[in-house]
Amino acid sequence: RHALLRTPPRAHSPRTHASRMHRASAVVRRAIARVAPGKSSSSSSTMLTQQRQKTRAHASVAVVGGGFAGVACACELKRLGIERVVVFDGGRALGGRASARGASDGARWDHGARFIERDSGDDTSAWNAYIDEGLAKGYFKPWTNGAFGAIDARTGKFVEELKSTGDRLVGDLGFGATCEAATKDAGVDVFTSARVVGFDIDDSDDNQGCFSVRYKSAVPGDGDDAKTSSGYRVVVLADKNLASERVIRAYGERPAIESLNVPDIACAMQGVKSKPVLALMVTLNREARVPFVGADVDGCETLAWIANESSKPGRVRDTQCWVAHSTDAYAASVLSRAAMDTRVGTAAHEDWLADATSRMSEALLDVLRAAESANTTGSESIDEILPLEITYARAHRWGAAFPTSIAKGAESKQYLQSGDVYAVGDWCAEPNARGAVTSGLAAAAAIAQALHARAKL
């Protein structure tokens, strides 16, 4: 039932429909066996209808947002026995801020999340168990092919950071591929390029009282018609942008959360403070002769972090892919409100993005060239090496994806709830991958407990 990724979203497949009909038939057969002798056919029919509605209502959850929080929540719901779980994500693939960009020649960039790692602090058992399971299933691999530390942008001097708490871990083909594999293995249905625009309460006989999800294709040129997916007892909001008023300016639409009538959750989500970050993806004309694969950048107004993506496990080594993240100050200076509101694919978006790409590329080359000069040894002079150049460059806007505060009301549970609507994310726990996963798992446990309790009534 796993929808093909990277294709426009579509209504439920015949296979999915047939599976639901088969399960409903099984429910009917079991209900018939429980009808006492002497009951009228009318009473039997009423009971069968109620049983069918109850089973459907208590076994379907829509998760809107396919980042770490949404995927962790969806997979955990399946593990806890929820029959139908569907993830809707507006991106071309799963992952959210942990998604990756790729090219046909094998080039690949993790342009959001840098890496993840185990934690030895308090209340980290769920996170460490999540990592252990990912390692056992091959979702995560140690990134050990090189040193990490800090690079002085002015002198090129590198200082290595010595770690003793465990390996830095990455997805074999990126965290997006990890999310895809996890949902597929768990049996979670996935709609990508599905931008959710609203919700409705279903009044049909089969799904009375359930939620319907309205979404549009996020693929340019696919049109503006909305599609509907119905029959959800619970909705999980795993994308903070569902409450953002940016859609008013960018799309002329109201925030999707308004149609759910959950003002407390909407207010809490809108109250989360975030910061913008720009990511740069490049390929180089040759291998950079530097003593590190990932480094924080000191003394640079533009860049805060750089990494050799081709050094990660599972990557094509000769693609020479690098990623750079901007400083907070540079991102804030570039991402004016006008730039934040531009839609991907428009001329206005491409204009300011080209300027950011050029400036970040220049800064990255300066840092790498300084590092090469400071670390070239032996008889070979840096002047005798083919000059380091960028052969491809593209910047990406993470407008408000990195939270700097926690949603009001989420501090204790690590998720938000109003009736059958839940909200999860790192902005409900702590602003990192661990916080996102922890929030998703906590909400999944609460949802499964509530739905199983209803099924027994």
Steps between C-alpha positions, in 0.01 A plus 500: 500500500805721503446778248786558258716788610597785269169474315203736525264401781197300408188364654510165679611221270269207407729276703455717807124513446480125451700442818264720699196320351651162590559616857149643522357169375689317772349737757153430359550122521613525861206722585253256341638219714428705811132572417279320749219273374173680457651840416333674209686565176451870565678473837777298340542754223517787748760321708708414194496862383607625842776240524629587153500872579676439833771286343573750227484798730735357759760371257593793274746780571616777265846641567573829323874549469762241410802616698656319795203571729228399255675185380588388854138553606357318195729196529440473874124511446526204263716313750238564767229342287331791321377351176518795259751783528556746216773764476450811286806708417538799272858414404613292207618238748478437873741642753396860563810687617679165487424451130772467237552626147640271234608498135517235231880476523484382860553840661307530827476763771350491851422871493309514828592264782875456543505167687348334806665332799419310816454693822604413854282761673179455697176387334671383181407131509235535228742689277782249549261211437393672178864527391573138594206380294613715206849358519368144519283553192777674307326838491794676664873463436800642691665798332858423592696576185683808621539758775258757643576824676527873432669691218623859523380664178779758507803279565377160383608345829294196596453377858361148531223421748563179692180306573440224747119473501458292184493531125330765296229324300351577160256337263655262250354700211390794711247533778222539245570150370506381860150644558380339178636159599355525850148584380511227236616237749231607749220493243427873516332654194679808367390788277788729403470829310169529687457847647220479756268802475219412740288249688131412519278293727353214300120463513474188285344186645821300485730763653270714710693721739837424340741749344558553130830643379503743207827535310638640177790384289821685579643413157522812279259476208274239659213741542326643803223247553470356849465129570344342807595201713241396759431278797751613766412480867813695601708770331863556597653834402873445452570816299504837676428677172142372515437789740713756317338806350765501230260299281274805489771703329654217295185312388206722590369229734416484868722280724382139483473471878215753511260242354560270799366748756782440747594858596717396795725286279504762225600773744772282654645412159496860383670605822809285438797715410723381217808608312577478128800317359634476146664183371740485208554184291805488271723266307871568459731442205731284713547369851557770759828426678384585850543304826128474584164383368285729718583824678345795677629819339648773718567854385263501202196728472329275246563134589456309826553135392652316203511127426626258239183313404687255278687368805180359649428126480311389191596808298681518166846611606611670179200736481678748734178624663516758779234670712525832680258652752473874546545693819183620668598859434554452128173311455311773687656768280406321178160363589291811515126457526473545122756224440333271755168532318627415153375169359749240379527504122408866453735762354499699825610193695777414254636856496580531870602133517759557226656781700517285814647210301775722361600652834496171691698327222767768516523464877525120479783516247686751718479268803603186310787675323625640831482152653692353206772765531534444874517123469708444185822325596802358324662622184170560317389862509134596505574702186584176316158344569209550263313802638197401705178607331126440533337322208141509631332708769148539632374664818190397694283705734407359839275791583365430849582135546741525791313574825654697781218452752253232613127518433297615799323203657733234360764512771382199702343267241736597214202532266185710473146362505147627455247219471600279208754749365864468607809703411858369511845627415831608641323824595302293753804349672846630409625657174684205346443157346482336841225740605305432181514121541422514872194717432374269226540188712328656802198606295477159331481325836219731615306465174526121492388473860197721434397319180537152647293610801222620271504177301414309820189711570 
